[in-house]
Amino acid sequence: MSGILNLLIQSNTLNFLIVLLIIVALIKYLKFGEKIDKIKEEIKTYVETSEKEKSQAEANLTRINDKLSKLPAVIERIQKSTEKNINNIEQNVKKNTEIQKQDISKNSERLFKLETKKFKEKLTNLLSEKSVEVARNNAIQQLKENPMLHAKYIDSAIDELDEISL
């Protein structure tokens, strides 16, 4: 046995075993196993979080792509709605303008008739006044030329008064 012991001492095997024992003791003393497990767990958690974020990003990308694919249809629908609204507004403006034109026309026609009626009344009143004045002047002239008519007018007025009182 001394030969084996001598061989071990002289060989690197013993040195290797001593270094290995020191490394194992250091690993146990410094708790490298726990630290390595902790680092493994952190890496595992980081990978899982990254995979979840990747999955969410892919879902968001899919949703955005779906929305982008529907965007031309939405734009077209908005354009059609806008054109329809513009046409409706245009028709309403035309309709309201036509109604206002008719109202203005009716009002101007009524105003014209009213002013014509006022003018006719003024003209009638003026003609009546002038007719009475001309008749009066004519009667005065005839009475001056023929004094006998004066008595005739008085008799005629008395006859008319008699008829009224009956």
DSSP file with accessible surface (Angstrom, degrees, kcal/mol):
  #  RESIDUE AA STRUCTURE BP1 BP2  ACC     N-H-->O    O-->H-N    N-H-->O    O-->H-N    TCO  KAPPA ALPHA  PHI   PSI    X-CA   Y-CA   Z-CA
    1    1 A M     >        0   0  184      0, 0.0     4,-2.5     0, 0.0     5,-0.2   0.000 360.0 360.0 360.0 -27.1    0.0    0.0    0.0
    2    2 A S  H  >  +     0   0   98      1,-0.2     4,-2.3     2,-0.2     5,-0.1   0.768 360.0  57.3 -66.4 -26.9    2.8    2.2    0.5
    3    3 A G  H  > S+     0   0   49      2,-0.2     4,-2.1     1,-0.2    -1,-0.2   0.874 108.0  45.9 -68.8 -36.3    3.5    2.0   -3.2
    4    4 A I  H  > S+     0   0  107      2,-0.2     4,-2.6     1,-0.2    -2,-0.2   0.918 113.8  48.9 -72.3 -39.8    0.0    3.2   -4.0
    5    5 A L  H  X S+     0   0  105     -4,-2.5     4,-2.2     1,-0.2    -2,-0.2   0.901 112.2  48.4 -66.2 -40.5    0.3    6.0   -1.6
    6    6 A N  H  X S+     0   0   86     -4,-2.3     4,-2.1     1,-0.2    -1,-0.2   0.889 111.6  50.0 -64.6 -41.1    3.7    6.9   -2.9
    7    7 A L  H  X S+     0   0  113     -4,-2.1     4,-1.8     1,-0.2    -2,-0.2   0.896 110.2  50.6 -65.7 -39.6    2.3    6.8   -6.4
    8    8 A L  H  < S+     0   0   62     -4,-2.6     6,-1.0     1,-0.2     7,-0.3   0.888 110.9  48.6 -65.6 -41.5   -0.6    9.0   -5.5
    9    9 A I  H  < S+     0   0   96     -4,-2.2    -1,-0.2     1,-0.2    -2,-0.2   0.901 114.7  44.5 -66.2 -41.7    1.6   11.6   -3.8
   10   10 A Q  H  < S+     0   0  143     -4,-2.1    -1,-0.2    -5,-0.2    -2,-0.2   0.759 105.6  73.9 -77.5 -23.4    3.9   11.7   -6.8
   11   11 A S  S >X S-     0   0   33     -4,-1.8     4,-0.7    -5,-0.2     3,-0.6  -0.416  86.9-118.2 -90.1 167.1    1.2   11.9   -9.3
   12   12 A N  H 3> S+     0   0  126      1,-0.2     4,-2.9     2,-0.2     5,-0.2   0.610 101.1  83.8 -77.0  -7.3   -1.1   14.7  -10.2
   13   13 A T  H 3> S+     0   0   72      1,-0.2     4,-2.7     2,-0.2    -1,-0.2   0.916  90.0  48.1 -65.3 -42.7   -4.0   12.7   -9.2
   14   14 A L  H <> S+     0   0   51     -6,-1.0     4,-2.6    -3,-0.6    -1,-0.2   0.925 111.9  49.1 -64.8 -43.0   -3.6   13.6   -5.6
   15   15 A N  H  X S+     0   0   87     -4,-0.7     4,-2.6    -7,-0.3     5,-0.2   0.903 111.1  51.3 -61.2 -39.6   -3.3   17.2   -6.4
   16   16 A F  H  X S+     0   0  131     -4,-2.9     4,-2.6     1,-0.2    -2,-0.2   0.918 110.1  48.2 -64.5 -43.4   -6.4   16.9   -8.6
   17   17 A L  H  X S+     0   0   79     -4,-2.7     4,-2.7     2,-0.2    -2,-0.2   0.896 111.5  50.2 -65.0 -39.3   -8.3   15.3   -5.7
   18   18 A I  H  X S+     0   0   78     -4,-2.6     4,-2.5     2,-0.2    -2,-0.2   0.941 113.0  45.8 -64.4 -45.2   -7.2   18.0   -3.3
   19   19 A V  H  X S+     0   0   78     -4,-2.6     4,-2.8     1,-0.2    -2,-0.2   0.911 112.6  51.7 -64.7 -38.5   -8.2   20.8   -5.6
   20   20 A L  H  X S+     0   0   77     -4,-2.6     4,-2.7    -5,-0.2    -2,-0.2   0.921 110.0  48.3 -65.2 -42.0  -11.5   19.0   -6.3
   21   21 A L  H  X S+     0   0  123     -4,-2.7     4,-2.6     2,-0.2    -1,-0.2   0.899 111.9  49.7 -64.9 -39.6  -12.2   18.7   -2.5
   22   22 A I  H  X S+     0   0   93     -4,-2.5     4,-2.7     2,-0.2    -2,-0.2   0.929 111.9  48.4 -64.6 -42.3  -11.4   22.4   -2.0
   23   23 A I  H  X S+     0   0   80     -4,-2.8     4,-2.7     2,-0.2    -2,-0.2   0.933 112.3  48.2 -64.5 -42.9  -13.7   23.3   -4.9
   24   24 A V  H  X S+     0   0   63     -4,-2.7     4,-2.4     1,-0.2     5,-0.2   0.926 112.8  48.9 -64.5 -41.0  -16.5   21.2   -3.5
   25   25 A A  H  X S+     0   0   57     -4,-2.6     4,-3.0     1,-0.2    -2,-0.2   0.910 112.3  48.2 -64.6 -42.9  -16.0   22.7   -0.1
   26   26 A L  H  X S+     0   0   83     -4,-2.7     4,-3.3     2,-0.2     5,-0.2   0.906 110.0  52.0 -63.8 -41.0  -16.0   26.2   -1.5
   27   27 A I  H  X>S+     0   0   72     -4,-2.7     5,-1.9     1,-0.2     4,-0.7   0.933 115.2  41.9 -62.3 -42.4  -19.2   25.4   -3.5
   28   28 A K  H  <5S+     0   0  166     -4,-2.4    -2,-0.2     3,-0.2    -1,-0.2   0.901 117.8  46.5 -70.7 -41.6  -20.9   24.2   -0.4
   29   29 A Y  H  <5S+     0   0  185     -4,-3.0    -2,-0.2     1,-0.2    -1,-0.2   0.913 119.2  39.0 -67.4 -44.0  -19.5   27.0    1.8
   30   30 A L  H  <5S-     0   0   72     -4,-3.3    -1,-0.2    -5,-0.2    -2,-0.2   0.463 105.3-128.1 -87.7  -0.3  -20.4   29.8   -0.6
   31   31 A K  T  X5 +     0   0  116     -4,-0.7     4,-1.9    -5,-0.2    -3,-0.2   0.921  46.5 162.6  56.5  47.4  -23.7   28.2   -1.6
   32   32 A F  H  >< +     0   0   83     -5,-1.9     4,-3.2    -6,-0.2     5,-0.2   0.862  69.5  60.5 -63.1 -32.3  -23.0   28.3   -5.3
   33   33 A G  H  > S+     0   0   35     -6,-0.5     4,-2.7     1,-0.2    -1,-0.2   0.927 106.4  44.8 -62.0 -44.6  -25.7   25.8   -6.0
   34   34 A E  H  > S+     0   0  124      2,-0.2     4,-2.7     1,-0.2    -1,-0.2   0.904 114.4  49.3 -66.3 -40.2  -28.3   28.0   -4.5
   35   35 A K  H  X S+     0   0  118     -4,-1.9     4,-2.7     2,-0.2    -2,-0.2   0.905 111.9  48.0 -65.8 -39.6  -27.0   31.0   -6.4
   36   36 A I  H  X S+     0   0   89     -4,-3.2     4,-2.9     2,-0.2    -2,-0.2   0.926 112.5  49.3 -66.3 -41.1  -26.9   29.1   -9.6
   37   37 A D  H  X S+     0   0   95     -4,-2.7     4,-2.6    -5,-0.2    -2,-0.2   0.909 111.6  49.8 -62.3 -39.9  -30.5   27.9   -9.0
   38   38 A K  H  X S+     0   0  137     -4,-2.7     4,-2.5     2,-0.2    -2,-0.2   0.927 112.0  46.6 -65.0 -44.0  -31.5   31.4   -8.3
   39   39 A I  H  X S+     0   0   92     -4,-2.7     4,-2.7     2,-0.2    -2,-0.2   0.918 112.4  51.4 -64.0 -40.9  -29.9   32.7  -11.5
   40   40 A K  H  X S+     0   0  132     -4,-2.9     4,-2.8     1,-0.2    -2,-0.2   0.919 110.4  48.8 -59.9 -44.0  -31.6   29.8  -13.4
   41   41 A E  H  X S+     0   0  106     -4,-2.6     4,-2.8     2,-0.2    -2,-0.2   0.904 111.3  49.5 -64.3 -41.9  -34.9   30.8  -11.9
   42   42 A E  H  X S+     0   0  115     -4,-2.5     4,-2.7     2,-0.2    -2,-0.2   0.920 112.7  47.1 -62.3 -43.2  -34.4   34.5  -12.8
   43   43 A I  H  X S+     0   0   99     -4,-2.7     4,-2.7     2,-0.2    -2,-0.2   0.924 112.4  50.1 -64.3 -42.1  -33.5   33.5  -16.4
   44   44 A K  H  X S+     0   0  114     -4,-2.8     4,-2.6     2,-0.2    -2,-0.2   0.931 112.5  47.0 -61.9 -44.8  -36.5   31.2  -16.6
   45   45 A T  H  X S+     0   0   65     -4,-2.8     4,-2.8     2,-0.2     5,-0.2   0.918 112.2  50.4 -62.9 -43.2  -38.8   34.0  -15.3
   46   46 A Y  H  X S+     0   0  164     -4,-2.7     4,-2.6     2,-0.2    -2,-0.2   0.921 111.3  48.1 -61.5 -43.0  -37.2   36.4  -17.8
   47   47 A V  H  X S+     0   0   65     -4,-2.7     4,-2.5     2,-0.2    -2,-0.2   0.924 112.7  48.4 -64.6 -43.2  -37.7   34.0  -20.7
   48   48 A E  H  X S+     0   0   86     -4,-2.6     4,-2.4     2,-0.2    -2,-0.2   0.925 112.5  48.4 -63.7 -42.4  -41.4   33.3  -19.6
   49   49 A T  H  X S+     0   0   62     -4,-2.8     4,-2.8     1,-0.2     5,-0.2   0.922 111.7  50.1 -63.0 -42.5  -42.0   37.1  -19.4
   50   50 A S  H  X S+     0   0   40     -4,-2.6     4,-2.6    -5,-0.2    -1,-0.2   0.900 109.9  50.3 -62.6 -40.4  -40.5   37.7  -22.7
   51   51 A E  H  X S+     0   0  123     -4,-2.5     4,-2.7     2,-0.2    -1,-0.2   0.907 111.1  48.8 -65.6 -40.0  -42.6   34.9  -24.3
   52   52 A K  H  X S+     0   0  141     -4,-2.4     4,-2.7     2,-0.2    -2,-0.2   0.931 112.9  47.4 -63.4 -45.2  -45.7   36.5  -22.8
   53   53 A E  H  X S+     0   0  116     -4,-2.8     4,-2.7     2,-0.2    -2,-0.2   0.897 111.9  50.6 -63.1 -38.7  -44.8   39.9  -24.1
   54   54 A K  H  X S+     0   0  130     -4,-2.6     4,-2.6    -5,-0.2    -2,-0.2   0.931 110.9  49.0 -63.4 -43.1  -44.0   38.4  -27.5
   55   55 A S  H  X S+     0   0   71     -4,-2.7     4,-2.3     2,-0.2    -2,-0.2   0.919 113.1  46.8 -62.8 -44.2  -47.4   36.7  -27.5
   56   56 A Q  H  X S+     0   0  123     -4,-2.7     4,-2.8     2,-0.2    -1,-0.2   0.911 111.8  51.0 -64.2 -41.4  -49.1   39.9  -26.5
   57   57 A A  H  X S+     0   0   56     -4,-2.7     4,-2.7     2,-0.2    -2,-0.2   0.905 110.4  49.1 -63.0 -40.9  -47.2   41.9  -29.2
   58   58 A E  H  X S+     0   0  102     -4,-2.6     4,-2.7     2,-0.2    -1,-0.2   0.908 111.4  49.3 -65.6 -39.5  -48.2   39.3  -31.8
   59   59 A A  H  X S+     0   0   51     -4,-2.3     4,-2.7     2,-0.2    -2,-0.2   0.926 112.5  48.0 -64.7 -43.1  -51.9   39.6  -30.7
   60   60 A N  H  X S+     0   0   68     -4,-2.8     4,-2.9     2,-0.2     5,-0.2   0.911 111.4  50.6 -61.9 -42.4  -51.7   43.4  -30.9
   61   61 A L  H  X S+     0   0   99     -4,-2.7     4,-2.9     2,-0.2    -2,-0.2   0.930 111.0  48.6 -62.6 -41.7  -50.0   43.1  -34.3
   62   62 A T  H  X S+     0   0   81     -4,-2.7     4,-2.4     2,-0.2    -2,-0.2   0.932 112.8  47.9 -63.2 -45.1  -52.8   40.8  -35.5
   63   63 A R  H  X S+     0   0  126     -4,-2.7     4,-2.4     2,-0.2    -2,-0.2   0.927 113.5  47.5 -62.5 -43.2  -55.5   43.1  -34.1
   64   64 A I  H  X S+     0   0   88     -4,-2.9     4,-2.9     1,-0.2    -2,-0.2   0.914 111.0  51.1 -65.5 -41.4  -53.8   46.2  -35.7
   65   65 A N  H  X S+     0   0   81     -4,-2.9     4,-2.3     2,-0.2    -1,-0.2   0.886 109.4  51.3 -62.7 -38.6  -53.5   44.4  -39.1
   66   66 A D  H  X S+     0   0   85     -4,-2.4     4,-1.5     2,-0.2    -2,-0.2   0.929 111.9  46.7 -61.6 -45.4  -57.2   43.4  -38.9
   67   67 A K  H  X S+     0   0  139     -4,-2.4     4,-0.9     1,-0.2    -2,-0.2   0.902 111.8  50.9 -63.5 -40.8  -58.0   47.1  -38.3
   68   68 A L  H  < S+     0   0   98     -4,-2.9     3,-0.4     1,-0.2    -1,-0.2   0.875 107.8  52.8 -65.1 -35.8  -55.7   48.2  -41.1
   69   69 A S  H  < S+     0   0   83     -4,-2.3     4,-0.3     1,-0.2    -1,-0.2   0.829 112.4  45.4 -68.9 -28.9  -57.4   45.7  -43.5
   70   70 A K  H  X S+     0   0  138     -4,-1.5     4,-2.1     1,-0.2    -1,-0.2   0.602  90.8  89.0 -86.3 -11.4  -60.8   47.2  -42.6
   71   71 A L  H  X S+     0   0   80     -4,-0.9     4,-3.0    -3,-0.4     5,-0.2   0.887  82.3  52.9 -59.0 -44.5  -59.6   50.8  -42.9
   72   72 A P  H  > S+     0   0   84      0, 0.0     4,-2.7     0, 0.0    -1,-0.2   0.920 111.0  48.1 -59.4 -38.7  -60.3   51.2  -46.7
   73   73 A A  H  > S+     0   0   58     -4,-0.3     4,-2.6    -3,-0.2    -2,-0.2   0.912 112.5  48.5 -66.5 -40.3  -63.9   50.0  -46.1
   74   74 A V  H  X S+     0   0   47     -4,-2.1     4,-2.6     2,-0.2    -1,-0.2   0.929 112.2  48.8 -64.2 -44.1  -64.3   52.4  -43.1
   75   75 A I  H  X S+     0   0   77     -4,-3.0     4,-2.7     1,-0.2    -2,-0.2   0.923 112.0  49.1 -61.9 -43.1  -62.9   55.3  -45.2
   76   76 A E  H  X S+     0   0   98     -4,-2.7     4,-2.7    -5,-0.2    -1,-0.2   0.920 110.9  49.9 -63.4 -41.7  -65.2   54.5  -48.1
   77   77 A R  H  X S+     0   0  160     -4,-2.6     4,-2.6     1,-0.2    -2,-0.2   0.917 111.5  48.8 -63.4 -40.3  -68.2   54.3  -45.7
   78   78 A I  H  X S+     0   0   97     -4,-2.6     4,-2.8     2,-0.2    -2,-0.2   0.915 111.3  50.1 -65.4 -41.9  -67.3   57.7  -44.2
   79   79 A Q  H  X S+     0   0  112     -4,-2.7     4,-2.9     2,-0.2    -2,-0.2   0.923 111.9  47.4 -63.1 -43.7  -66.9   59.2  -47.7
   80   80 A K  H  X S+     0   0  124     -4,-2.7     4,-2.7     2,-0.2    -2,-0.2   0.921 113.0  48.8 -63.3 -42.6  -70.3   57.9  -48.8
   81   81 A S  H  X S+     0   0   60     -4,-2.6     4,-2.7     2,-0.2    -2,-0.2   0.914 112.2  48.9 -63.1 -41.3  -71.9   59.2  -45.6
   82   82 A T  H  X S+     0   0   66     -4,-2.8     4,-2.7     2,-0.2    -2,-0.2   0.924 111.8  48.3 -64.4 -44.7  -70.2   62.5  -46.1
   83   83 A E  H  X S+     0   0  119     -4,-2.9     4,-2.7     2,-0.2    -2,-0.2   0.914 112.2  49.7 -61.6 -41.6  -71.4   62.7  -49.7
   84   84 A K  H  X S+     0   0  137     -4,-2.7     4,-2.7     2,-0.2    -2,-0.2   0.929 111.7  48.1 -63.3 -44.4  -74.9   61.8  -48.6
   85   85 A N  H  X S+     0   0   84     -4,-2.7     4,-2.7     2,-0.2    -2,-0.2   0.905 111.8  49.9 -62.4 -41.4  -74.9   64.4  -45.9
   86   86 A I  H  X S+     0   0   94     -4,-2.7     4,-2.8     2,-0.2    -2,-0.2   0.923 111.6  48.3 -63.7 -43.6  -73.6   67.0  -48.4
   87   87 A N  H  X S+     0   0   80     -4,-2.7     4,-2.8     2,-0.2    -2,-0.2   0.912 112.0  49.3 -63.1 -41.8  -76.3   66.1  -50.8
   88   88 A N  H  X S+     0   0   67     -4,-2.7     4,-2.7     2,-0.2    -2,-0.2   0.921 112.8  46.9 -62.8 -44.2  -79.0   66.3  -48.1
   89   89 A I  H  X S+     0   0  107     -4,-2.7     4,-2.8     2,-0.2    -2,-0.2   0.922 112.2  50.7 -63.6 -42.1  -77.7   69.7  -47.0
   90   90 A E  H  X S+     0   0   91     -4,-2.8     4,-2.7     1,-0.2    -2,-0.2   0.931 112.1  46.8 -61.8 -44.3  -77.6   70.9  -50.6
   91   91 A Q  H  X S+     0   0  123     -4,-2.8     4,-2.9     1,-0.2    -1,-0.2   0.907 112.5  50.1 -65.1 -40.7  -81.2   69.7  -51.2
   92   92 A N  H  X S+     0   0   89     -4,-2.7     4,-3.1     2,-0.2     5,-0.2   0.905 111.2  48.8 -63.4 -41.4  -82.3   71.3  -48.0
   93   93 A V  H  X S+     0   0   80     -4,-2.8     4,-2.7     2,-0.2    -2,-0.2   0.931 113.4  46.8 -64.7 -43.3  -80.6   74.6  -48.9
   94   94 A K  H  X S+     0   0  131     -4,-2.7     4,-2.6    -5,-0.2    -2,-0.2   0.929 114.5  47.3 -62.4 -45.4  -82.2   74.5  -52.4
   95   95 A K  H  X S+     0   0  134     -4,-2.9     4,-2.6     2,-0.2    -2,-0.2   0.938 114.3  45.8 -61.6 -48.4  -85.6   73.7  -50.9
   96   96 A N  H  X S+     0   0   89     -4,-3.1     4,-2.6     1,-0.2    -1,-0.2   0.883 112.5  51.6 -63.7 -37.2  -85.4   76.4  -48.2
   97   97 A T  H  X S+     0   0   64     -4,-2.7     4,-2.6    -5,-0.2    -1,-0.2   0.916 110.7  48.0 -64.9 -42.5  -84.2   78.9  -50.9
   98   98 A E  H  X S+     0   0   88     -4,-2.6     4,-2.5     2,-0.2    -2,-0.2   0.914 112.0  49.5 -64.6 -42.4  -87.1   78.0  -53.1
   99   99 A I  H  X S+     0   0   67     -4,-2.6     4,-2.8     2,-0.2    -2,-0.2   0.927 112.0  48.4 -61.6 -43.4  -89.6   78.4  -50.2
  100  100 A Q  H  X S+     0   0  120     -4,-2.6     4,-2.9     2,-0.2    -2,-0.2   0.898 109.9  52.0 -65.3 -38.2  -88.0   81.7  -49.3
  101  101 A K  H  X S+     0   0  121     -4,-2.6     4,-2.8     2,-0.2    -1,-0.2   0.925 111.7  46.9 -62.3 -44.0  -88.3   82.9  -52.9
  102  102 A Q  H  X S+     0   0   95     -4,-2.5     4,-3.0     2,-0.2    -2,-0.2   0.912 112.7  49.3 -64.1 -42.3  -92.0   81.9  -52.9
  103  103 A D  H  X S+     0   0   75     -4,-2.8     4,-3.0     2,-0.2    -2,-0.2   0.919 112.4  47.5 -62.2 -43.5  -92.5   83.7  -49.6
  104  104 A I  H  X S+     0   0  114     -4,-2.9     4,-2.9     2,-0.2     5,-0.2   0.922 112.9  49.4 -63.1 -42.5  -90.8   86.8  -50.9
  105  105 A S  H  X S+     0   0   64     -4,-2.8     4,-2.5    -5,-0.2    -2,-0.2   0.937 113.5  45.6 -62.2 -46.6  -92.8   86.7  -54.1
  106  106 A K  H  X S+     0   0  119     -4,-3.0     4,-2.9     2,-0.2    -2,-0.2   0.923 114.6  48.4 -62.5 -44.3  -96.1   86.2  -52.2
  107  107 A N  H  X S+     0   0   81     -4,-3.0     4,-2.8     2,-0.2    -2,-0.2   0.905 112.3  47.9 -64.6 -40.5  -95.2   89.0  -49.8
  108  108 A S  H  X S+     0   0   64     -4,-2.9     4,-2.8     2,-0.2    -1,-0.2   0.896 112.5  50.0 -67.6 -36.5  -94.2   91.4  -52.6
  109  109 A E  H  X S+     0   0  104     -4,-2.5     4,-2.7    -5,-0.2    -2,-0.2   0.934 113.0  46.1 -65.4 -44.0  -97.4   90.6  -54.4
  110  110 A R  H  X S+     0   0  159     -4,-2.9     4,-2.8     2,-0.2    -2,-0.2   0.917 113.7  49.1 -63.6 -42.0  -99.5   91.2  -51.3
  111  111 A L  H  X S+     0   0  102     -4,-2.8     4,-2.9     2,-0.2     5,-0.2   0.914 110.9  50.3 -63.9 -40.7  -97.6   94.4  -50.6
  112  112 A F  H  X S+     0   0  147     -4,-2.8     4,-2.7     2,-0.2    -2,-0.2   0.932 112.3  47.0 -62.6 -44.7  -98.1   95.5  -54.2
  113  113 A K  H  X S+     0   0  127     -4,-2.7     4,-2.7     2,-0.2    -2,-0.2   0.907 113.0  49.7 -62.8 -41.7 -101.9   94.8  -53.9
  114  114 A L  H  X S+     0   0   86     -4,-2.8     4,-2.7     2,-0.2    -2,-0.2   0.936 113.0  45.5 -63.6 -44.2 -102.1   96.6  -50.6
  115  115 A E  H  X S+     0   0   97     -4,-2.9     4,-2.7     2,-0.2    -2,-0.2   0.889 112.8  51.3 -66.7 -36.8 -100.2   99.6  -52.0
  116  116 A T  H  X S+     0   0   42     -4,-2.7     4,-2.9    -5,-0.2    -2,-0.2   0.924 110.5  49.0 -64.5 -42.5 -102.4   99.6  -55.1
  117  117 A K  H  X S+     0   0  128     -4,-2.7     4,-2.7     2,-0.2    -2,-0.2   0.925 112.1  48.5 -62.4 -44.4 -105.5   99.5  -52.9
  118  118 A K  H  X S+     0   0   96     -4,-2.7     4,-2.7     2,-0.2     5,-0.2   0.916 112.2  49.3 -61.1 -42.8 -104.2  102.4  -50.8
  119  119 A F  H  X S+     0   0  136     -4,-2.7     4,-3.0     1,-0.2    -2,-0.2   0.927 111.3  48.9 -63.2 -43.1 -103.5  104.3  -54.0
  120  120 A K  H  X S+     0   0  131     -4,-2.9     4,-3.2     2,-0.2    -1,-0.2   0.904 111.3  50.0 -63.1 -41.6 -107.0  103.6  -55.4
  121  121 A E  H  X S+     0   0  102     -4,-2.7     4,-3.0     2,-0.2    -2,-0.2   0.932 113.1  45.9 -63.1 -43.5 -108.6  104.7  -52.1
  122  122 A K  H  X S+     0   0  152     -4,-2.7     4,-2.8     2,-0.2    -2,-0.2   0.918 114.6  47.9 -63.6 -42.6 -106.5  107.9  -52.1
  123  123 A L  H  X S+     0   0   72     -4,-3.0     4,-3.2    -5,-0.2     5,-0.2   0.927 112.6  48.9 -64.6 -41.8 -107.4  108.5  -55.8
  124  124 A T  H  X S+     0   0   79     -4,-3.2     4,-2.9     2,-0.2    -2,-0.2   0.926 113.0  47.2 -62.9 -46.0 -111.1  107.8  -55.1
  125  125 A N  H  X S+     0   0   97     -4,-3.0     4,-2.7     2,-0.2    -2,-0.2   0.923 114.1  47.4 -60.5 -43.4 -111.1  110.2  -52.2
  126  126 A L  H  X S+     0   0   89     -4,-2.8     4,-2.7     2,-0.2    -2,-0.2   0.930 114.1  46.6 -64.8 -43.9 -109.3  112.8  -54.2
  127  127 A L  H  X S+     0   0   97     -4,-3.2     4,-3.1     2,-0.2    -2,-0.2   0.886 112.0  51.9 -65.7 -38.1 -111.6  112.4  -57.1
  128  128 A S  H  X S+     0   0   60     -4,-2.9     4,-2.9    -5,-0.2     5,-0.2   0.935 111.3  46.6 -62.3 -47.1 -114.7  112.4  -54.8
  129  129 A E  H  X S+     0   0  130     -4,-2.7     4,-2.6     1,-0.2    -2,-0.2   0.929 115.5  45.7 -60.6 -44.0 -113.5  115.7  -53.3
  130  130 A K  H  X S+     0   0  107     -4,-2.7     4,-3.4     2,-0.2     5,-0.2   0.899 112.3  51.4 -67.1 -38.7 -112.8  117.2  -56.7
  131  131 A S  H  X S+     0   0   73     -4,-3.1     4,-3.1     2,-0.2     5,-0.2   0.926 111.8  46.6 -63.0 -44.4 -116.1  115.9  -58.0
  132  132 A V  H  X S+     0   0   98     -4,-2.9     4,-2.9     2,-0.2    -2,-0.2   0.928 114.5  47.9 -62.9 -42.5 -118.0  117.5  -55.1
  133  133 A E  H  X S+     0   0   91     -4,-2.6     4,-3.0    -5,-0.2    -2,-0.2   0.933 113.8  46.3 -64.9 -42.6 -116.0  120.7  -55.5
  134  134 A V  H  X S+     0   0   94     -4,-3.4     4,-2.9     2,-0.2    -2,-0.2   0.931 113.9  48.7 -65.9 -42.2 -116.7  120.8  -59.3
  135  135 A A  H  X S+     0   0   58     -4,-3.1     4,-3.0    -5,-0.2    -2,-0.2   0.917 113.0  48.0 -63.4 -42.0 -120.4  120.0  -58.7
  136  136 A R  H  X S+     0   0  152     -4,-2.9     4,-3.1     2,-0.2     5,-0.2   0.942 113.3  46.3 -62.8 -48.1 -120.6  122.7  -56.1
  137  137 A N  H  X S+     0   0   79     -4,-3.0     4,-2.7     1,-0.2    -2,-0.2   0.906 114.1  49.5 -61.6 -39.0 -118.8  125.3  -58.3
  138  138 A N  H  X S+     0   0   86     -4,-2.9     4,-2.8    -5,-0.2    -2,-0.2   0.919 111.7  48.2 -65.1 -42.6 -121.1  124.2  -61.2
  139  139 A A  H  X S+     0   0   33     -4,-3.0     4,-2.6     2,-0.2    -2,-0.2   0.924 112.7  48.4 -65.0 -42.2 -124.2  124.6  -59.0
  140  140 A I  H  X S+     0   0   63     -4,-3.1     4,-2.2     2,-0.2    -2,-0.2   0.928 112.2  49.5 -63.1 -42.4 -123.0  128.0  -57.8
  141  141 A Q  H  X S+     0   0  106     -4,-2.7     4,-2.1    -5,-0.2    -2,-0.2   0.928 112.1  46.8 -62.7 -44.8 -122.4  129.0  -61.4
  142  142 A Q  H  X S+     0   0   70     -4,-2.8     4,-2.9     1,-0.2     7,-0.2   0.878 110.9  52.8 -66.9 -36.3 -125.8  127.8  -62.5
  143  143 A L  H  < S+     0   0   48     -4,-2.6    -1,-0.2     2,-0.2    -2,-0.2   0.878 109.7  49.2 -67.0 -33.7 -127.5  129.6  -59.6
  144  144 A K  H  < S+     0   0  169     -4,-2.2    -2,-0.2    -5,-0.2    -1,-0.2   0.894 116.3  42.0 -69.9 -38.6 -125.7  132.8  -60.5
  145  145 A E  H  < S+     0   0  135     -4,-2.1    -2,-0.2     1,-0.3    -1,-0.2   0.850 129.1  26.8 -77.3 -33.5 -126.8  132.5  -64.1
  146  146 A N    ><  -     0   0   72     -4,-2.9     3,-1.5    -5,-0.2     4,-0.4  -0.820  62.0-176.1-133.9  95.0 -130.3  131.4  -63.3
  147  147 A P  T >> S+     0   0   92      0, 0.0     3,-1.0     0, 0.0     4,-0.7   0.741  80.0  71.5 -65.8 -16.7 -131.7  132.6  -59.9
  148  148 A M  H 3> S+     0   0  142      1,-0.3     4,-1.5     2,-0.2     3,-0.4   0.796  85.4  66.1 -69.7 -26.6 -134.9  130.6  -60.5
  149  149 A L  H <> S+     0   0   33     -3,-1.5     4,-2.8     1,-0.2    -1,-0.3   0.802  89.1  67.8 -65.3 -27.4 -133.0  127.4  -59.9
  150  150 A H  H <> S+     0   0  106     -3,-1.0     4,-1.9    -4,-0.4    -1,-0.2   0.923 102.5  43.6 -59.7 -45.2 -132.4  128.4  -56.3
  151  151 A A  H  X S+     0   0   52     -4,-0.7     4,-2.5    -3,-0.4    -1,-0.2   0.878 112.0  54.1 -66.9 -40.5 -136.1  128.1  -55.5
  152  152 A K  H  X S+     0   0  140     -4,-1.5     4,-2.4     2,-0.2    -2,-0.2   0.921 108.5  49.1 -61.7 -42.7 -136.3  124.8  -57.5
  153  153 A Y  H  X S+     0   0  103     -4,-2.8     4,-2.3     1,-0.2    -2,-0.2   0.903 110.8  50.4 -64.8 -39.3 -133.4  123.3  -55.4
  154  154 A I  H  X S+     0   0   81     -4,-1.9     4,-2.3    -5,-0.2    -1,-0.2   0.930 111.2  48.0 -64.9 -45.0 -135.1  124.4  -52.1
  155  155 A D  H  X S+     0   0   95     -4,-2.5     4,-2.3     1,-0.2    -2,-0.2   0.908 111.8  50.4 -61.8 -41.4 -138.4  122.8  -53.2
  156  156 A S  H  X S+     0   0   52     -4,-2.4     4,-2.1     1,-0.2    -1,-0.2   0.908 110.6  49.3 -64.4 -40.4 -136.5  119.6  -54.1
  157  157 A A  H  X S+     0   0   47     -4,-2.3     4,-2.1     2,-0.2    -1,-0.2   0.901 110.1  50.8 -66.7 -39.7 -134.7  119.5  -50.8
  158  158 A I  H  X S+     0   0   79     -4,-2.3     4,-2.2     1,-0.2    -2,-0.2   0.920 109.4  51.2 -64.5 -41.4 -138.0  120.0  -48.9
  159  159 A D  H  X S+     0   0   92     -4,-2.3     4,-1.9     1,-0.2    -1,-0.2   0.901 109.7  49.8 -62.0 -41.5 -139.6  117.1  -50.9
  160  160 A E  H  X S+     0   0  114     -4,-2.1     4,-1.8     2,-0.2    -1,-0.2   0.884 109.2  51.7 -66.5 -38.5 -136.7  114.8  -50.0
  161  161 A L  H  X S+     0   0  111     -4,-2.1     4,-1.9     1,-0.2    -2,-0.2   0.883 108.0  52.7 -63.9 -36.8 -137.0  115.8  -46.3
  162  162 A D  H  X S+     0   0   90     -4,-2.2     4,-0.7     1,-0.2    -1,-0.2   0.884 108.5  49.9 -65.8 -38.9 -140.6  114.9  -46.4
  163  163 A E  H  < S+     0   0  140     -4,-1.9     3,-0.4     1,-0.2    -1,-0.2   0.876 109.2  52.4 -67.6 -33.8 -139.9  111.5  -47.9
  164  164 A I  H  < S+     0   0  135     -4,-1.8    -2,-0.2     1,-0.2    -1,-0.2   0.913 106.7  51.6 -69.7 -41.6 -137.3  110.8  -45.2
  165  165 A S  H  <        0   0   95     -4,-1.9    -1,-0.2    -5,-0.1    -2,-0.2   0.658 360.0 360.0 -73.8 -15.9 -139.6  111.6  -42.3
  166  166 A L     <        0   0  175     -4,-0.7    -1,-0.1    -3,-0.4    -2,-0.1   0.652 360.0 360.0 -68.0 360.0 -142.3  109.3  -43.5
